[in-house]
Amino acid sequence: MSYDRELAEQFARKTYTGAEGSIDYRIRMPESGTKKPPLVLFLHGAGERGGDNEKQLALALLPAFTVEKELYRSVVIAPQCPEEKYWADYTHPDFFYSVDGTPETPQLKLVYKLVSDTVAAGTVDKDRVYIFGLSMGGFGTWDMLTRHGDLFAAGIPICGGGDPTKAEQLADIPIYTFHGTADPVVPVRCTEEMVRAIGKFGKGKIRYVAFEGGGHGIWDRAVAYAGDEENPPTLKWLFSQRKGSR
């Protein structure tokens, strides 16, 4: 797997321990002297699960640094989900997924507490805490925003899906989502159903870009998206969001 190893080594190797167990993660701090930086949480996909505490950096996250320099001025946290585990338990027939009927996974609980503890330490801007993720991490992003939306200023779920019945509580959160229309792994309807349900509440916080004919691996394209007549560049949009301005 090819990626910027020099940049990867700027991410310190850490382990967070809580009541649910422990989880490995990488964290990159901004330049010294940066006051109250934003915090960005990244959730990787199923292929990057494991115990090396490294694979999770390669897809979408490290490429994003070449697109948006604000990442260098942010606290960036990238946990690694263990093998055979999931950020969110969406593995039901036909991708049926109910937040009420599906307990939060221990992995996601640990990540939430890790981010919460970081925010509570007072060293980051609590109004600029962001989340984005791809595939399994896209499901994790929807799940985290549904269960813990008050923590985040905005989110970017890429080729994932969530629980459309929770659309009302998501409608006040700025969300920018992406999917390939020919995705053979996670059907595009998983995102379309979320967008349609949230849009019914008319809050105008949901944005959606469908890559026509795009397959599953559209994440690098999504983070580098330069915008169009209706939508802004992905990461510039993300960093422009503030929780206090909702």
PyRosetta script that sets phi, psi and omega in degrees:
from pyrosetta import init, pose_from_sequence

init()
pose = pose_from_sequence("MSYDRELAEQFARKTYTGAEGSIDYRIRMPESGTKKPPLVLFLHGAGERGGDNEKQLALALLPAFTVEKELYRSVVIAPQCPEEKYWADYTHPDFFYSVDGTPETPQLKLVYKLVSDTVAAGTVDKDRVYIFGLSMGGFGTWDMLTRHGDLFAAGIPICGGGDPTKAEQLADIPIYTFHGTADPVVPVRCTEEMVRAIGKFGKGKIRYVAFEGGGHGIWDRAVAYAGDEENPPTLKWLFSQRKGSR")
pose.set_psi(1, 122.9)
pose.set_omega(1, -175.1)
pose.set_phi(2, -93.4)
pose.set_psi(2, 129.1)
pose.set_omega(2, 176.0)
pose.set_phi(3, -161.8)
pose.set_psi(3, 172.4)
pose.set_omega(3, -176.4)
pose.set_phi(4, -76.7)
pose.set_psi(4, 95.0)
pose.set_omega(4, -175.6)
pose.set_phi(5, -69.5)
pose.set_psi(5, -30.3)
pose.set_omega(5, 177.8)
pose.set_phi(6, -63.9)
pose.set_psi(6, -43.4)
pose.set_omega(6, 176.5)
pose.set_phi(7, -67.5)
pose.set_psi(7, -40.2)
pose.set_omega(7, 179.8)
pose.set_phi(8, -57.9)
pose.set_psi(8, -37.7)
pose.set_omega(8, -178.0)
pose.set_phi(9, -73.3)
pose.set_psi(9, -8.3)
pose.set_omega(9, 173.2)
pose.set_phi(10, -78.0)
pose.set_psi(10, -10.3)
pose.set_omega(10, 177.3)
pose.set_phi(11, -91.7)
pose.set_psi(11, 115.2)
pose.set_omega(11, 178.9)
pose.set_phi(12, -68.8)
pose.set_psi(12, 146.5)
pose.set_omega(12, 177.9)
pose.set_phi(13, -88.9)
pose.set_psi(13, 125.8)
pose.set_omega(13, -177.2)
pose.set_phi(14, -137.6)
pose.set_psi(14, 164.5)
pose.set_omega(14, 171.9)
pose.set_phi(15, -133.3)
pose.set_psi(15, 131.5)
pose.set_omega(15, 177.4)
pose.set_phi(16, -106.2)
pose.set_psi(16, 133.9)
pose.set_omega(16, -179.6)
pose.set_phi(17, -120.0)
pose.set_psi(17, 133.0)
pose.set_omega(17, 178.7)
pose.set_phi(18, -143.9)
pose.set_psi(18, -168.8)
pose.set_omega(18, -177.1)
pose.set_phi(19, -62.2)
pose.set_psi(19, -27.5)
pose.set_omega(19, -177.1)
pose.set_phi(20, -87.9)
pose.set_psi(20, -1.4)
pose.set_omega(20, -177.9)
pose.set_phi(21, 124.9)
pose.set_psi(21, -139.7)
pose.set_omega(21, 179.9)
pose.set_phi(22, -141.0)
pose.set_psi(22, 158.1)
pose.set_omega(22, 178.7)
pose.set_phi(23, -144.4)
pose.set_psi(23, 136.4)
pose.set_omega(23, 176.8)
pose.set_phi(24, -80.3)
pose.set_psi(24, 148.1)
pose.set_omega(24, 176.5)
pose.set_phi(25, -153.8)
pose.set_psi(25, 163.3)
pose.set_omega(25, 173.1)
pose.set_phi(26, -116.0)
pose.set_psi(26, 145.7)
pose.set_omega(26, -179.4)
pose.set_phi(27, -139.2)
pose.set_psi(27, 133.3)
pose.set_omega(27, 175.4)
pose.set_phi(28, -114.8)
pose.set_psi(28, 126.3)
pose.set_omega(28, 179.0)
pose.set_phi(29, -93.7)
pose.set_psi(29, 151.1)
pose.set_omega(29, 177.4)
pose.set_phi(30, -72.8)
pose.set_psi(30, 175.4)
pose.set_omega(30, 178.6)
pose.set_phi(31, -57.6)
pose.set_psi(31, 145.7)
pose.set_omega(31, 179.7)
pose.set_phi(32, -59.9)
pose.set_psi(32, 141.1)
pose.set_omega(32, -179.0)
pose.set_phi(33, 95.6)
pose.set_psi(33, -11.2)
pose.set_omega(33, 177.0)
pose.set_phi(34, -70.3)
pose.set_psi(34, 122.9)
pose.set_omega(34, -177.4)
pose.set_phi(35, -98.0)
pose.set_psi(35, 130.6)
pose.set_omega(35, 176.8)
pose.set_phi(36, 47.2)
pose.set_psi(36, 62.7)
pose.set_omega(36, 178.7)
pose.set_phi(37, -72.1)
pose.set_psi(37, 160.9)
pose.set_omega(37, 170.8)
pose.set_phi(38, -69.7)
pose.set_psi(38, 163.8)
pose.set_omega(38, 176.1)
pose.set_phi(39, -120.6)
pose.set_psi(39, 132.4)
pose.set_omega(39, 178.8)
pose.set_phi(40, -120.0)
pose.set_psi(40, 123.9)
pose.set_omega(40, 175.7)
pose.set_phi(41, -103.7)
pose.set_psi(41, 129.6)
pose.set_omega(41, 178.7)
pose.set_phi(42, -117.8)
pose.set_psi(42, 130.5)
pose.set_omega(42, 177.4)
pose.set_phi(43, -113.3)
pose.set_psi(43, 118.6)
pose.set_omega(43, -176.3)
pose.set_phi(44, -78.3)
pose.set_psi(44, 177.7)
pose.set_omega(44, 179.4)
pose.set_phi(45, -93.3)
pose.set_psi(45, -179.6)
pose.set_omega(45, -174.3)
pose.set_phi(46, -63.5)
pose.set_psi(46, -32.3)
pose.set_omega(46, -177.4)
pose.set_phi(47, -70.1)
pose.set_psi(47, -13.6)
pose.set_omega(47, -177.3)
pose.set_phi(48, -104.4)
pose.set_psi(48, 9.6)
pose.set_omega(48, 174.8)
pose.set_phi(49, -66.0)
pose.set_psi(49, 157.9)
pose.set_omega(49, 177.6)
pose.set_phi(50, 152.0)
pose.set_psi(50, -158.2)
pose.set_omega(50, -177.8)
pose.set_phi(51, -131.0)
pose.set_psi(51, 14.4)
pose.set_omega(51, -178.9)
pose.set_phi(52, -87.3)
pose.set_psi(52, -12.5)
pose.set_omega(52, -178.3)
pose.set_phi(53, 53.5)
pose.set_psi(53, 43.6)
pose.set_omega(53, -179.5)
pose.set_phi(54, -146.5)
pose.set_psi(54, -42.2)
pose.set_omega(54, -174.2)
pose.set_phi(55, -57.6)
pose.set_psi(55, -27.8)
pose.set_omega(55, -175.0)
pose.set_phi(56, -66.4)
pose.set_psi(56, -13.5)
pose.set_omega(56, -177.2)
pose.set_phi(57, -83.7)
pose.set_psi(57, -23.5)
pose.set_omega(57, -163.0)
pose.set_phi(58, -68.9)
pose.set_psi(58, -48.2)
pose.set_omega(58, -172.4)
pose.set_phi(59, -91.3)
pose.set_psi(59, 127.7)
pose.set_omega(59, 175.1)
pose.set_phi(60, 72.9)
pose.set_psi(60, -45.8)
pose.set_omega(60, -173.5)
pose.set_phi(61, -69.4)
pose.set_psi(61, -59.2)
pose.set_omega(61, -179.5)
pose.set_phi(62, -63.0)
pose.set_psi(62, -41.0)
pose.set_omega(62, 174.8)
pose.set_phi(63, -59.2)
pose.set_psi(63, -29.9)
pose.set_omega(63, -179.0)
pose.set_phi(64, -63.3)
pose.set_psi(64, -28.5)
pose.set_omega(64, 180.0)
pose.set_phi(65, -65.1)
pose.set_psi(65, -26.9)
pose.set_omega(65, 178.5)
pose.set_phi(66, -78.3)
pose.set_psi(66, -14.4)
pose.set_omega(66, -177.2)
pose.set_phi(67, -95.2)
pose.set_psi(67, -42.3)
pose.set_omega(67, -171.9)
pose.set_phi(68, -133.1)
pose.set_psi(68, 110.4)
pose.set_omega(68, -176.4)
pose.set_phi(69, -68.3)
pose.set_psi(69, -17.3)
pose.set_omega(69, 178.5)
pose.set_phi(70, -60.8)
pose.set_psi(70, -24.1)
pose.set_omega(70, 176.9)
pose.set_phi(71, -61.6)
pose.set_psi(71, -33.5)
pose.set_omega(71, 178.2)
pose.set_phi(72, -67.1)
pose.set_psi(72, -21.7)
pose.set_omega(72, -179.5)
pose.set_phi(73, -101.2)
pose.set_psi(73, 17.9)
pose.set_omega(73, -176.8)
pose.set_phi(74, -120.1)
pose.set_psi(74, 159.2)
pose.set_omega(74, 164.7)
pose.set_phi(75, -84.4)
pose.set_psi(75, 121.7)
pose.set_omega(75, -177.1)
pose.set_phi(76, -118.4)
pose.set_psi(76, 123.2)
pose.set_omega(76, -177.5)
pose.set_phi(77, -116.2)
pose.set_psi(77, 129.5)
pose.set_omega(77, -179.5)
pose.set_phi(78, -132.5)
pose.set_psi(78, 94.3)
pose.set_omega(78, 177.9)
pose.set_phi(79, -76.0)
pose.set_psi(79, 160.0)
pose.set_omega(79, 175.6)
pose.set_phi(80, -117.4)
pose.set_psi(80, 123.5)
pose.set_omega(80, 177.8)
pose.set_phi(81, -76.4)
pose.set_psi(81, 135.2)
pose.set_omega(81, 178.9)
pose.set_phi(82, -64.6)
pose.set_psi(82, 160.0)
pose.set_omega(82, 176.1)
pose.set_phi(83, -54.9)
pose.set_psi(83, 142.0)
pose.set_omega(83, 175.9)
pose.set_phi(84, 69.1)
pose.set_psi(84, 3.8)
pose.set_omega(84, 177.3)
pose.set_phi(85, -106.9)
pose.set_psi(85, 170.5)
pose.set_omega(85, -177.0)
pose.set_phi(86, -136.6)
pose.set_psi(86, 152.8)
pose.set_omega(86, 171.5)
pose.set_phi(87, -69.0)
pose.set_psi(87, -39.8)
pose.set_omega(87, 178.3)
pose.set_phi(88, -138.6)
pose.set_psi(88, 142.9)
pose.set_omega(88, -176.3)
pose.set_phi(89, -85.4)
pose.set_psi(89, 77.0)
pose.set_omega(89, -178.8)
pose.set_phi(90, -99.2)
pose.set_psi(90, 8.5)
pose.set_omega(90, -171.8)
pose.set_phi(91, -83.6)
pose.set_psi(91, 55.6)
pose.set_omega(91, 177.9)
pose.set_phi(92, -105.0)
pose.set_psi(92, 161.0)
pose.set_omega(92, 178.8)
pose.set_phi(93, -54.6)
pose.set_psi(93, 135.7)
pose.set_omega(93, 177.7)
pose.set_phi(94, 59.8)
pose.set_psi(94, 24.7)
pose.set_omega(94, 178.8)
pose.set_phi(95, 60.8)
pose.set_psi(95, 23.5)
pose.set_omega(95, 173.7)
pose.set_phi(96, -60.4)
pose.set_psi(96, 136.3)
pose.set_omega(96, -172.7)
pose.set_phi(97, -150.8)
pose.set_psi(97, 120.8)
pose.set_omega(97, 178.8)
pose.set_phi(98, -125.3)
pose.set_psi(98, 120.0)
pose.set_omega(98, 178.4)
pose.set_phi(99, -64.3)
pose.set_psi(99, -42.6)
pose.set_omega(99, -179.9)
pose.set_phi(100, -63.4)
pose.set_psi(100, -34.5)
pose.set_omega(100, -177.1)
pose.set_phi(101, -93.7)
pose.set_psi(101, 2.7)
pose.set_omega(101, -176.0)
pose.set_phi(102, -129.0)
pose.set_psi(102, 112.8)
pose.set_omega(102, 179.2)
pose.set_phi(103, -60.9)
pose.set_psi(103, 149.9)
pose.set_omega(103, 173.4)
pose.set_phi(104, -63.5)
pose.set_psi(104, 135.6)
pose.set_omega(104, -178.5)
pose.set_phi(105, -70.8)
pose.set_psi(105, 151.6)
pose.set_omega(105, 176.3)
pose.set_phi(106, -57.2)
pose.set_psi(106, -35.0)
pose.set_omega(106, -179.3)
pose.set_phi(107, -63.8)
pose.set_psi(107, -44.9)
pose.set_omega(107, -178.7)
pose.set_phi(108, -69.4)
pose.set_psi(108, -35.5)
pose.set_omega(108, 176.2)
pose.set_phi(109, -59.9)
pose.set_psi(109, -43.9)
pose.set_omega(109, 179.8)
pose.set_phi(110, -63.8)
pose.set_psi(110, -41.4)
pose.set_omega(110, 179.3)
pose.set_phi(111, -64.9)
pose.set_psi(111, -43.2)
pose.set_omega(111, 178.4)
pose.set_phi(112, -59.0)
pose.set_psi(112, -44.6)
pose.set_omega(112, -178.7)
pose.set_phi(113, -68.2)
pose.set_psi(113, -36.2)
pose.set_omega(113, 176.1)
pose.set_phi(114, -59.9)
pose.set_psi(114, -48.6)
pose.set_omega(114, -179.7)
pose.set_phi(115, -67.5)
pose.set_psi(115, -42.2)
pose.set_omega(115, 178.6)
pose.set_phi(116, -59.1)
pose.set_psi(116, -43.8)
pose.set_omega(116, 179.1)
pose.set_phi(117, -63.8)
pose.set_psi(117, -38.8)
pose.set_omega(117, 179.5)
pose.set_phi(118, -64.8)
pose.set_psi(118, -42.5)
pose.set_omega(118, 178.6)
pose.set_phi(119, -66.7)
pose.set_psi(119, -42.0)
pose.set_omega(119, -178.1)
pose.set_phi(120, -64.5)
pose.set_psi(120, -23.9)
pose.set_omega(120, 179.0)
pose.set_phi(121, -67.8)
pose.set_psi(121, -15.1)
pose.set_omega(121, 173.8)
pose.set_phi(122, 81.3)
pose.set_psi(122, 12.9)
pose.set_omega(122, -176.6)
pose.set_phi(123, -98.6)
pose.set_psi(123, -5.9)
pose.set_omega(123, 177.9)
pose.set_phi(124, -121.9)
pose.set_psi(124, 165.4)
pose.set_omega(124, 178.0)
pose.set_phi(125, -78.9)
pose.set_psi(125, 108.4)
pose.set_omega(125, -176.3)
pose.set_phi(126, -65.9)
pose.set_psi(126, -15.2)
pose.set_omega(126, 177.5)
pose.set_phi(127, -91.8)
pose.set_psi(127, 0.7)
pose.set_omega(127, -179.7)
pose.set_phi(128, -133.1)
pose.set_psi(128, 58.8)
pose.set_omega(128, 175.8)
pose.set_phi(129, -105.8)
pose.set_psi(129, 122.5)
pose.set_omega(129, -172.3)
pose.set_phi(130, -122.3)
pose.set_psi(130, 157.7)
pose.set_omega(130, 176.7)
pose.set_phi(131, -138.6)
pose.set_psi(131, 138.8)
pose.set_omega(131, 167.7)
pose.set_phi(132, -147.1)
pose.set_psi(132, 154.3)
pose.set_omega(132, -177.2)
pose.set_phi(133, -162.4)
pose.set_psi(133, 161.6)
pose.set_omega(133, -176.2)
pose.set_phi(134, -124.8)
pose.set_psi(134, 142.1)
pose.set_omega(134, 176.1)
pose.set_phi(135, 55.3)
pose.set_psi(135, -116.0)
pose.set_omega(135, 174.9)
pose.set_phi(136, -53.9)
pose.set_psi(136, -36.6)
pose.set_omega(136, 176.1)
pose.set_phi(137, -72.8)
pose.set_psi(137, -22.5)
pose.set_omega(137, 172.3)
pose.set_phi(138, -68.2)
pose.set_psi(138, -43.0)
pose.set_omega(138, 173.4)
pose.set_phi(139, -62.3)
pose.set_psi(139, -41.6)
pose.set_omega(139, 178.5)
pose.set_phi(140, -62.8)
pose.set_psi(140, -36.2)
pose.set_omega(140, 178.6)
pose.set_phi(141, -66.0)
pose.set_psi(141, -47.0)
pose.set_omega(141, 176.2)
pose.set_phi(142, -59.3)
pose.set_psi(142, -43.0)
pose.set_omega(142, -177.7)
pose.set_phi(143, -64.9)
pose.set_psi(143, -44.0)
pose.set_omega(143, 179.7)
pose.set_phi(144, -64.2)
pose.set_psi(144, -42.7)
pose.set_omega(144, 178.7)
pose.set_phi(145, -65.3)
pose.set_psi(145, -33.7)
pose.set_omega(145, 179.2)
pose.set_phi(146, -70.9)
pose.set_psi(146, -45.1)
pose.set_omega(146, -175.6)
pose.set_phi(147, -84.1)
pose.set_psi(147, -30.0)
pose.set_omega(147, -172.0)
pose.set_phi(148, -136.3)
pose.set_psi(148, 38.9)
pose.set_omega(148, -175.0)
pose.set_phi(149, -59.7)
pose.set_psi(149, -26.6)
pose.set_omega(149, -178.2)
pose.set_phi(150, -64.8)
pose.set_psi(150, -19.9)
pose.set_omega(150, -177.9)
pose.set_phi(151, -78.9)
pose.set_psi(151, -24.5)
pose.set_omega(151, -167.7)
pose.set_phi(152, -110.7)
pose.set_psi(152, 144.4)
pose.set_omega(152, 175.9)
pose.set_phi(153, -83.9)
pose.set_psi(153, -27.1)
pose.set_omega(153, -177.7)
pose.set_phi(154, -171.1)
pose.set_psi(154, 163.7)
pose.set_omega(154, 178.8)
pose.set_phi(155, -147.4)
pose.set_psi(155, 154.1)
pose.set_omega(155, 178.2)
pose.set_phi(156, -130.3)
pose.set_psi(156, 94.7)
pose.set_omega(156, 173.6)
pose.set_phi(157, -87.3)
pose.set_psi(157, 128.0)
pose.set_omega(157, -177.4)
pose.set_phi(158, -115.4)
pose.set_psi(158, 125.4)
pose.set_omega(158, 179.6)
pose.set_phi(159, 44.1)
pose.set_psi(159, 49.6)
pose.set_omega(159, 177.0)
pose.set_phi(160, -124.1)
pose.set_psi(160, -150.3)
pose.set_omega(160, 178.7)
pose.set_phi(161, -173.4)
pose.set_psi(161, 166.4)
pose.set_omega(161, -177.9)
pose.set_phi(162, -148.6)
pose.set_psi(162, -153.6)
pose.set_omega(162, -178.2)
pose.set_phi(163, -107.4)
pose.set_psi(163, 105.2)
pose.set_omega(163, -177.4)
pose.set_phi(164, -62.7)
pose.set_psi(164, -21.6)
pose.set_omega(164, -179.8)
pose.set_phi(165, -70.0)
pose.set_psi(165, -12.3)
pose.set_omega(165, 178.7)
pose.set_phi(166, -99.5)
pose.set_psi(166, 18.0)
pose.set_omega(166, -175.2)
pose.set_phi(167, -58.9)
pose.set_psi(167, -37.0)
pose.set_omega(167, -175.5)
pose.set_phi(168, -62.2)
pose.set_psi(168, -41.2)
pose.set_omega(168, -178.9)
pose.set_phi(169, -77.0)
pose.set_psi(169, -15.2)
pose.set_omega(169, 175.6)
pose.set_phi(170, -89.8)
pose.set_psi(170, -16.8)
pose.set_omega(170, -171.4)
pose.set_phi(171, -65.0)
pose.set_psi(171, -21.8)
pose.set_omega(171, -179.8)
pose.set_phi(172, -92.1)
pose.set_psi(172, -1.5)
pose.set_omega(172, -178.8)
pose.set_phi(173, -100.5)
pose.set_psi(173, 126.1)
pose.set_omega(173, 174.7)
pose.set_phi(174, -62.5)
pose.set_psi(174, 120.5)
pose.set_omega(174, -178.0)
pose.set_phi(175, -132.5)
pose.set_psi(175, 132.8)
pose.set_omega(175, 179.3)
pose.set_phi(176, -123.7)
pose.set_psi(176, 112.8)
pose.set_omega(176, -172.0)
pose.set_phi(177, -123.1)
pose.set_psi(177, 153.4)
pose.set_omega(177, -174.2)
pose.set_phi(178, -137.1)
pose.set_psi(178, 148.2)
pose.set_omega(178, 176.0)
pose.set_phi(179, -159.3)
pose.set_psi(179, 148.6)
pose.set_omega(179, 172.2)
pose.set_phi(180, -87.6)
pose.set_psi(180, 135.3)
pose.set_omega(180, -175.4)
pose.set_phi(181, -70.2)
pose.set_psi(181, -17.9)
pose.set_omega(181, 179.8)
pose.set_phi(182, -111.4)
pose.set_psi(182, 27.7)
pose.set_omega(182, -178.7)
pose.set_phi(183, -61.7)
pose.set_psi(183, 117.1)
pose.set_omega(183, -179.6)
pose.set_phi(184, -88.2)
pose.set_psi(184, -4.4)
pose.set_omega(184, -176.3)
pose.set_phi(185, -102.3)
pose.set_psi(185, -56.5)
pose.set_omega(185, 175.3)
pose.set_phi(186, -114.5)
pose.set_psi(186, 111.6)
pose.set_omega(186, -176.5)
pose.set_phi(187, -56.7)
pose.set_psi(187, 142.4)
pose.set_omega(187, -178.3)
pose.set_phi(188, -60.2)
pose.set_psi(188, -26.1)
pose.set_omega(188, 179.0)
pose.set_phi(189, -60.5)
pose.set_psi(189, -23.9)
pose.set_omega(189, 179.7)
pose.set_phi(190, -61.4)
pose.set_psi(190, -38.5)
pose.set_omega(190, 175.1)
pose.set_phi(191, -80.3)
pose.set_psi(191, -41.8)
pose.set_omega(191, -177.5)
pose.set_phi(192, -59.9)
pose.set_psi(192, -38.3)
pose.set_omega(192, 179.1)
pose.set_phi(193, -65.3)
pose.set_psi(193, -38.6)
pose.set_omega(193, 177.7)
pose.set_phi(194, -65.7)
pose.set_psi(194, -46.1)
pose.set_omega(194, -178.6)
pose.set_phi(195, -63.1)
pose.set_psi(195, -44.1)
pose.set_omega(195, -179.6)
pose.set_phi(196, -63.2)
pose.set_psi(196, -44.5)
pose.set_omega(196, -178.0)
pose.set_phi(197, -66.4)
pose.set_psi(197, -43.6)
pose.set_omega(197, 179.8)
pose.set_phi(198, -67.6)
pose.set_psi(198, -38.8)
pose.set_omega(198, -179.0)
pose.set_phi(199, -61.9)
pose.set_psi(199, -26.0)
pose.set_omega(199, -179.5)
pose.set_phi(200, -63.4)
pose.set_psi(200, -20.6)
pose.set_omega(200, -178.4)
pose.set_phi(201, -88.7)
pose.set_psi(201, -4.0)
pose.set_omega(201, 169.3)
pose.set_phi(202, 62.0)
pose.set_psi(202, 28.1)
pose.set_omega(202, -179.2)
pose.set_phi(203, -86.0)
pose.set_psi(203, -16.7)
pose.set_omega(203, 177.8)
pose.set_phi(204, 71.4)
pose.set_psi(204, 21.0)
pose.set_omega(204, -177.1)
pose.set_phi(205, -96.4)
pose.set_psi(205, -11.3)
pose.set_omega(205, -175.5)
pose.set_phi(206, -98.5)
pose.set_psi(206, 132.1)
pose.set_omega(206, 175.4)
pose.set_phi(207, -124.4)
pose.set_psi(207, 142.7)
pose.set_omega(207, -177.7)
pose.set_phi(208, -141.2)
pose.set_psi(208, 130.2)
pose.set_omega(208, 173.3)
pose.set_phi(209, -121.0)
pose.set_psi(209, 120.8)
pose.set_omega(209, 175.1)
pose.set_phi(210, -99.8)
pose.set_psi(210, 124.5)
pose.set_omega(210, 176.6)
pose.set_phi(211, -87.2)
pose.set_psi(211, 105.6)
pose.set_omega(211, -175.1)
pose.set_phi(212, -60.3)
pose.set_psi(212, 123.3)
pose.set_omega(212, -179.6)
pose.set_phi(213, 77.5)
pose.set_psi(213, 0.1)
pose.set_omega(213, -179.1)
pose.set_phi(214, -71.8)
pose.set_psi(214, 143.4)
pose.set_omega(214, 177.5)
pose.set_phi(215, -87.7)
pose.set_psi(215, -145.5)
pose.set_omega(215, -176.3)
pose.set_phi(216, -82.5)
pose.set_psi(216, -39.1)
pose.set_omega(216, -172.8)
pose.set_phi(217, -83.5)
pose.set_psi(217, 60.5)
pose.set_omega(217, -176.8)
pose.set_phi(218, -100.2)
pose.set_psi(218, 9.8)
pose.set_omega(218, -170.9)
pose.set_phi(219, -65.7)
pose.set_psi(219, -44.1)
pose.set_omega(219, 178.9)
pose.set_phi(220, -63.9)
pose.set_psi(220, -38.4)
pose.set_omega(220, 176.5)
pose.set_phi(221, -63.1)
pose.set_psi(221, -37.5)
pose.set_omega(221, -178.6)
pose.set_phi(222, -68.5)
pose.set_psi(222, -45.8)
pose.set_omega(222, -178.1)
pose.set_phi(223, -70.1)
pose.set_psi(223, -24.5)
pose.set_omega(223, -179.6)
pose.set_phi(224, -94.5)
pose.set_psi(224, 4.4)
pose.set_omega(224, -174.9)
pose.set_phi(225, -58.8)
pose.set_psi(225, 124.2)
pose.set_omega(225, -174.0)
pose.set_phi(226, -86.7)
pose.set_psi(226, -1.5)
pose.set_omega(226, 178.9)
pose.set_phi(227, 95.3)
pose.set_psi(227, 173.1)
pose.set_omega(227, 179.0)
pose.set_phi(228, -149.1)
pose.set_psi(228, -163.8)
pose.set_omega(228, -176.9)
pose.set_phi(229, -63.9)
pose.set_psi(229, -26.3)
pose.set_omega(229, -175.8)
pose.set_phi(230, -108.9)
pose.set_psi(230, -19.3)
pose.set_omega(230, -172.6)
pose.set_phi(231, -128.5)
pose.set_psi(231, 142.5)
pose.set_omega(231, -179.7)
pose.set_phi(232, -82.2)
pose.set_psi(232, 169.9)
pose.set_omega(232, 172.3)
pose.set_phi(233, -57.9)
pose.set_psi(233, 138.5)
pose.set_omega(233, -171.0)
pose.set_phi(234, -53.5)
pose.set_psi(234, -59.6)
pose.set_omega(234, -171.5)
pose.set_phi(235, -77.4)
pose.set_psi(235, -29.1)
pose.set_omega(235, 173.5)
pose.set_phi(236, -64.3)
pose.set_psi(236, -40.1)
pose.set_omega(236, 175.7)
pose.set_phi(237, -59.8)
pose.set_psi(237, -47.1)
pose.set_omega(237, -176.8)
pose.set_phi(238, -57.0)
pose.set_psi(238, -50.3)
pose.set_omega(238, -175.7)
pose.set_phi(239, -73.8)
pose.set_psi(239, -11.0)
pose.set_omega(239, 176.6)
pose.set_phi(240, -84.1)
pose.set_psi(240, -10.1)
pose.set_omega(240, -177.2)
pose.set_phi(241, -84.2)
pose.set_psi(241, 136.9)
pose.set_omega(241, 175.8)
pose.set_phi(242, -131.1)
pose.set_psi(242, 133.4)
pose.set_omega(242, -178.4)
pose.set_phi(243, -60.4)
pose.set_psi(243, -37.2)
pose.set_omega(243, -179.0)
pose.set_phi(244, -68.0)
pose.set_psi(244, -12.9)
pose.set_omega(244, -177.3)
pose.set_phi(245, -102.8)
pose.set_psi(245, 9.0)
pose.set_omega(245, 179.6)
pose.set_phi(246, -63.2)
pose.dump_pdb("model.pdb")
